[in-house]
Amino acid sequence: MVDAHRLRIFLSVMASGSVNAAAGHLGYSPSAVSQQIAALQKETGLTLFTRHGRGIEPTPAAHTLAAESERLMTELKRVDAVVDDLREGSTGALSIGYFASAGYRWMPQLAKRLQATMPELTLQMVLTEGYPPGEAPPVDIDVVPDDPTTSIRPGYIVTPLMTDHFVALVPADHRLAGRRRVEMAELAEDSWISNDISAGITQEMVDRACRAAGFRPRYTVEAQDHYTATAFVAAGVGITVLPDLASRTIPKTVRRLRLTNPNPVRDIVALTAPVARSNEAAKLAVDLLEQIAAASARRR
């Protein structure tokens, strides 16, 4: 097993550019840093640095190890904070991941209610949307669309929050703008605007619904986020289909239409990390998220 202390020193050398600079940042002697780097190389069987003039140069293996170690260090730091909280009998910090529309709609309410109950609590809100599967920053609670590639995590507690229906946004002068609901097939000939930065489960749900309706959407603009896509719709560039949670605030020049035959939906869940199970702030946060999501579903 790789020694975490040596990894920290290694990452400092990588970030600082030299052994001497890292030693100054860490408060160690250069020889102590060199000894730890040598021990890490022996421990891993890797050559991490080569001589370059009077200094050193990281090898490709060093760059790979550094990239992989950053996540580990973040997780270890979080575990250290949990240990401190358990030792002191407090819950002083909580990190919560979110996707864009949940962040805009739910996170401000959540933060206000949490801090009203726990005024000493430090909250870290992390936008975890858009990362490749398994590469998002580690958090205590992650609010995500239910997706086998991201929401199945060993040891995590899964709490369902709400089912979010998709809607179509069209310009106010669109031929269907006077309707309250439309069938998916009625949008087949339109120019479409994509709105999912990760081209993930949300995009797949929309494309699957279109295939079920007998067509493939013709995307003429890749906007990559809900809010920019809505602005393109307002400008008359095309139409977009997105989750209702992302369409609650739209310009006056845009109309929101309910979809039928089929109507894609996504389930939103809160994932509680194993390390946060004993965190009272995490338990309260999940309870509040359930209340906020229920209220959001009633307003649909």
C-alpha positions in Angstrom: 0.0 0.0 0.0 1.3 3.4 -0.9 2.2 5.6 2.0 -0.2 8.7 2.1 2.4 10.9 3.8 4.9 10.2 1.0 2.2 11.0 -1.6 1.6 14.4 0.0 5.3 15.2 -0.2 5.5 13.9 -3.8 2.5 16.1 -4.8 4.2 19.1 -3.1 7.4 18.4 -5.2 5.2 18.2 -8.4 3.4 21.4 -7.6 6.5 23.3 -6.4 8.8 22.2 -9.2 11.8 21.2 -7.1 12.8 19.4 -3.9 14.1 22.6 -2.3 10.9 24.6 -3.0 8.8 21.7 -1.7 10.9 21.5 1.5 10.4 25.2 2.1 6.6 24.9 1.7 6.4 21.9 3.9 8.8 23.0 6.6 11.2 20.0 6.0 14.8 19.9 5.0 15.6 19.2 1.4 17.3 15.9 2.4 14.2 14.7 4.2 12.1 15.4 1.1 14.6 13.6 -1.1 14.5 10.6 1.3 10.7 10.4 1.1 10.7 10.6 -2.7 13.4 7.9 -2.9 11.3 5.7 -0.5 8.2 6.3 -2.6 10.0 5.3 -5.8 11.2 2.1 -4.1 7.8 1.4 -2.7 6.1 1.8 -6.1 8.9 0.5 -8.3 8.5 3.6 -10.4 11.0 6.2 -11.6 9.2 9.5 -10.8 11.9 12.0 -11.5 15.0 12.3 -13.7 17.9 14.8 -13.5 17.5 17.8 -15.7 20.3 20.3 -15.5 20.6 21.3 -11.9 17.0 20.3 -11.2 14.7 17.4 -11.7 12.0 16.6 -14.2 8.8 14.5 -13.6 8.5 11.4 -15.7 5.2 10.4 -17.4 4.6 8.0 -14.5 4.9 10.9 -12.1 2.3 12.9 -13.9 -0.1 9.9 -14.0 0.5 9.2 -10.3 -0.1 12.8 -9.4 -3.4 13.0 -11.3 -4.7 9.9 -9.6 -3.4 10.9 -6.1 -5.2 14.3 -6.1 -8.6 12.6 -5.6 -7.2 10.4 -2.9 -5.8 13.3 -1.0 -9.1 15.1 -1.3 -10.9 12.1 0.1 -8.3 11.7 2.9 -8.7 15.3 3.9 -12.5 14.7 4.1 -12.0 11.7 6.3 -9.7 13.7 8.5 -12.4 16.3 8.9 -14.9 13.5 9.8 -12.5 12.1 12.4 -12.1 15.6 13.9 -15.8 16.0 14.1 -16.3 12.6 15.7 -13.6 13.3 18.2 -15.1 16.7 19.1 -18.7 15.5 19.0 -19.6 18.1 16.4 -20.6 18.2 12.7 -18.7 21.2 11.6 -18.5 20.7 7.8 -20.6 19.2 5.0 -20.0 18.9 1.3 -22.9 18.6 -1.1 -22.7 17.8 -4.8 -25.4 19.0 -7.2 -26.3 19.4 -10.9 -27.1 22.8 -12.3 -30.9 23.0 -12.1 -30.9 21.4 -8.6 -28.3 23.9 -7.6 -30.3 26.8 -8.8 -33.6 25.6 -7.4 -32.8 23.7 -4.2 -29.3 24.5 -2.9 -30.0 28.1 -1.7 -33.1 26.9 0.3 -31.1 23.9 1.7 -28.2 26.1 2.8 -30.5 28.6 4.5 -32.4 25.9 6.4 -29.2 24.0 7.4 -27.5 27.1 8.7 -30.6 28.2 10.6 -30.4 24.9 12.5 -26.6 24.6 12.6 -25.2 28.1 12.5 -21.6 26.9 12.9 -21.8 24.5 10.0 -19.5 25.1 7.0 -21.0 24.1 3.7 -19.1 23.2 0.6 -21.3 23.1 -2.5 -19.8 21.3 -5.4 -21.0 21.2 -9.0 -20.5 17.5 -9.8 -22.3 17.6 -13.2 -20.3 17.1 -16.4 -17.5 14.9 -15.0 -16.9 11.5 -16.6 -18.3 8.6 -14.5 -16.2 8.1 -11.4 -14.2 11.3 -11.7 -16.4 13.9 -9.9 -14.9 15.4 -6.7 -15.9 13.3 -3.6 -18.7 14.8 -1.5 -20.7 13.7 1.6 -24.0 14.0 -0.3 -24.4 14.0 -4.1 -27.7 15.0 -5.6 -27.8 13.4 -9.1 -30.2 12.0 -11.7 -30.6 8.3 -11.2 -28.2 6.7 -13.7 -26.5 3.3 -13.5 -23.2 4.8 -14.6 -23.1 7.4 -11.8 -25.7 6.6 -9.0 -24.7 3.0 -8.2 -21.9 3.5 -5.7 -21.0 0.7 -3.3 -21.8 1.5 0.3 -23.8 4.7 -0.5 -27.3 5.3 0.9 -29.7 6.1 -1.9 -32.6 8.4 -1.0 -35.2 9.1 -3.8 -36.2 12.8 -4.0 -38.5 13.3 -6.9 -39.5 12.3 -10.4 -38.8 15.1 -12.9 -40.9 15.1 -16.2 -39.4 16.6 -19.4 -41.0 19.5 -21.2 -40.5 21.1 -24.6 -39.6 24.8 -24.8 -40.6 26.6 -28.0 -40.5 30.2 -29.2 -43.7 32.2 -28.5 -44.4 32.4 -32.3 -43.9 28.7 -32.8 -46.8 26.9 -34.6 -47.5 24.9 -31.4 -47.0 27.7 -28.9 -50.7 28.0 -28.2 -51.0 24.4 -27.0 -50.6 23.2 -23.4 -49.2 19.8 -24.4 -47.8 18.2 -27.5 -46.9 14.7 -28.7 -43.2 14.1 -29.1 -43.7 13.2 -32.8 -45.0 16.7 -33.5 -41.5 18.1 -32.9 -39.8 15.8 -35.4 -39.4 18.5 -38.1 -38.1 21.2 -35.8 -34.5 22.4 -35.4 -33.3 21.2 -32.0 -31.0 22.7 -29.4 -29.0 20.3 -27.1 -28.7 21.3 -23.5 -26.7 18.5 -21.7 -23.0 19.4 -21.2 -22.1 15.8 -20.4 -24.2 14.2 -23.2 -25.2 11.8 -20.4 -28.3 10.2 -19.0 -30.5 13.4 -19.7 -29.5 13.5 -23.4 -30.0 9.7 -23.7 -33.5 9.9 -22.2 -34.5 12.6 -24.7 -33.0 10.7 -27.7 -34.6 7.5 -26.6 -38.0 9.2 -26.4 -37.6 10.6 -29.9 -36.7 7.1 -31.2 -39.8 5.7 -29.6 -41.8 8.4 -31.4 -40.2 7.4 -34.7 -37.6 10.0 -35.4 -34.1 11.2 -34.6 -33.9 14.9 -33.5 -32.0 17.2 -35.8 -29.7 19.2 -33.5 -28.6 22.4 -35.1 -27.1 24.0 -32.0 -25.1 22.4 -29.1 -25.7 24.8 -26.2 -24.5 22.3 -23.5 -26.5 23.8 -20.6 -30.2 24.4 -19.9 -30.0 28.2 -19.5 -28.1 28.9 -22.7 -30.4 26.5 -24.6 -33.4 28.4 -23.3 -31.9 31.7 -24.5 -31.5 30.2 -28.0 -35.1 29.2 -27.9 -36.1 32.8 -26.9 -34.1 34.1 -29.9 -36.1 31.8 -32.2 -33.2 29.6 -33.1 -35.0 26.3 -32.4 -36.7 24.2 -29.7 -35.3 22.2 -26.8 -36.5 19.4 -24.6 -35.3 19.5 -21.0 -36.3 18.5 -17.5 -39.1 20.5 -15.9 -36.9 21.4 -13.0 -34.6 23.3 -15.4 -37.6 25.2 -17.0 -39.2 26.9 -14.0 -37.9 30.3 -15.0 -38.2 31.1 -18.7 -38.4 34.4 -20.7 -41.7 35.8 -21.8 -40.9 34.9 -25.4 -40.7 31.2 -24.6 -43.6 28.7 -24.1 -43.3 25.5 -22.0 -45.3 22.5 -23.3 -46.0 19.2 -21.6 -44.9 16.2 -23.6 -46.9 13.0 -24.3 -46.5 9.8 -26.2 -43.9 9.4 -24.7 -43.1 11.7 -21.8 -39.5 11.0 -20.7 -38.9 11.3 -16.9 -35.8 11.2 -14.7 -35.6 10.2 -11.1 -33.5 12.4 -8.8 -31.8 10.9 -5.8 -29.5 11.9 -3.0 -26.4 9.7 -2.4 -24.9 9.7 1.1 -21.3 8.6 1.2 -20.4 5.9 3.8 -18.1 8.4 5.5 -21.0 10.7 6.2 -23.5 8.2 7.7 -22.7 9.3 11.2 -22.8 13.0 10.3 -25.9 14.6 11.9 -25.6 17.5 9.4 -25.8 15.0 6.5 -28.9 13.3 8.0 -30.6 16.7 8.4 -29.6 17.8 4.9 -31.2 14.7 3.3 -34.4 15.2 5.3 -34.5 18.8 4.1 -33.8 17.8 0.5 -36.8 15.4 0.7 -39.0 18.3 1.9 -37.7 20.8 -0.7 -38.0 18.2 -3.5 -41.6 17.4 -2.5 -42.6 21.0 -2.5 -40.9 21.4 -5.9 -42.9 18.5 -7.3 -46.2 19.9 -5.9 -45.5 23.2 -7.7 -45.1 21.5 -11.1 
